[in-house]
Amino acid sequence: MITKTRRAAAIVIVGVAALMCLPPRAIVRGARNGAITGRVELRRVPAPVERRPNVADLGTPAASIDLSDRLTSVVYLDSAPRGAFEQVETPRAVMDQRGERFVPHVLAITTGTIVDFPNSDRIYHNVFSLSKTRQFDLGRYAAGHSKPVRFDRAGVVRVFCDIHSHMNAFILVFSHPFFSLTDNEGRYRLDNVPPGTYNVIAWNEGISSEARPVVVPDGGVAELDFMLR
Amino acid sequence: MKLVRRAALFAVLALGHSVPARAQALPSEPIAFADGRVTIGGDVSVSAGSEDTGFFNYTDYEHSALRLFHADLTTSIGMGGHFSLLGELSTENGDHPEAYALYLRIRPWIDRPFDIQAGRVPPTFGAFGRHVYSTDNPLIGYPLAYQYLTSLRADALPLNADELLSMRGRGWLSQFSLGNREPAAGLPLATAFRWDTGVQVHAAGAIVDATAAVTAGTVSNPLFKDDNSGRQIAGRVSVHPIAGLLLGASAARGPFVSSTAARGAVGDGHDGEFTQTALGGDVEYSHAYYLVRAEAVFSEWKVPAVGAPVINTPLRALGTYVEGRYKILPGLYVAGRVDHLGFNDVTGSLGPQTWDAPVTRIEIGAGYSIQRNLLLKVSCQRNTRDGGRVTRSTLGAVQLQFWL
């Protein structure tokens, strides 16, 4: 009797555990995908990274600041629906080095993506990252050359130049494709989201919002705005 | 203990600057406000190493580069497109902070790379003196030409060749009978630890850069306020024909002996005659994971011939070094430098001898970036000197560097 009770309890526990491991939403089979749209408002525009005041310079360094980059936020699903991880071919992306800046300043990719780092300046650059998600150092190379890096782990990668300390960028690596970069007005749109309930997060320059729940209706559009900083 | 407490306090203040949470734990960017017009950066480094009983690594400030707490704050204040004010306040071993740099930069034409800098300006001469980005010095020791203290002084002069030769290998505390008779540190060939005061003009082109300056001191003895009747004129031309290659040539000339010392030796009106002339050549090449630099600094000092046996030739010195750095992993590099400092002969009562003791240094080391702007270095150096109390010395050191 005790054995039967224990077995039943074990089945229940395993069943509950299995259910908990599933994505926290109900996905209706055969339903049409929807979308999540909205706006990320920044209370304060993050200041661009200024050059270190290098008093040893013999003259004025070249100007290289573009404020619009700092307005770019990334909105993403905290965890994605099943089946969202299938990738047919290796995606590629580009992060250029131009005018002593990384362009774009924020890049969002899926795991397995190869990012090319071309140098479009006349001077040397040396792209590197010491982030735990992906450590690499591409060494110094001149204009017209490019080196690739493959990102296999999800997480945030901070990218720097070893020669120009003011050059920095973010690469956000996701294990699913449900992310979107905002435009200059902070608007975003996550398409092809299966109907269901999701937690959504907004990110800007290293700051993340709380995960906020949203229900995506069958073939419909859910709206969700964020306020950051 | 007091030094350690000060270092810890400074580190806490520097690291305690409030920044948003990032992928890295420590702040890594300069502090900017007033719409980016005011930018503040800083460097903190703590070095601990062997006791340098031969004074091979002593600097202008009479501190050993291997046992040093250094902290500085640098500021840039932009005032419209044409003017900016730049300054650096630094302290070593908790000493009273000094204005290492303070100058006004004027750009007469916004769209032309031509600048005028006035005040306590960066060195025109040579290459090493402007390597301030923390990783620019891959080792803990400095090149001999920019750090090693010769026995020569600007405020005191030897009576004769014998007195000069008696100070061979004692540049950390030399003493002469003309001028200031108190023992004090001598001069390096060109110092990396003090900047001169004057006016500097700089023009940059696609391939060639040129700089010229008129300053109060000389490359071996930069001054805030002139102590003789002459000015130094310095110039530098650098060429970068391809990415990664830089070739530079520098020259400087100016009176280096103080009026008081010159008066004590040969009477009034002669201080402009005792000049330092410096010539320099440097090359830097980098590609992929390696960086190689070589530099030669030649210096000639004219000193008065007073008593017998007279110093009948200008005092000359030549410092040369080759250094390299190779990155073996992300955040980890190895480096090495071979360095020599030689001197010409002066004839004393016992015959000709180099006026100071030649020095050779071989230093190897490694650096590991705990995070981008937190660097741990270790190095080991072997010094040999043809004179002085200590002629051979093997020294080790560890350094932790933080910058923003």
Interface residues (C-beta under 8 A of the other chain):
Chain A: A47 P48 V49 E50 R51 R52 P53 N54 V55 A56 D57 L58 G59 T60 I65 R122 I123 Y124 F128 S129 L130 S131 Q135 F136 D137 G139 R140 Y141 A142 A143 V156 V157 R158 F160 D162 S165 N168 E205 G206 I207 R229
Chain B: P20 A21 R22 A23 Q24 E29 P30 A32 G36 T39 I40 G41 T74 T75 S76 S84 L86 G87 E88 Y100 A101 Y103 R105 R107 P113 F114 D115 Q117 P122 T124 G129 R130 H131 V132 Y133 T135 Q200 H202 A203 A204 A206 D209 T211 I242 A243 G244 S286 H287 A288 Y289 L291 K327 L329 P330 G331 S369 Q371 R372 N373 W403 L404
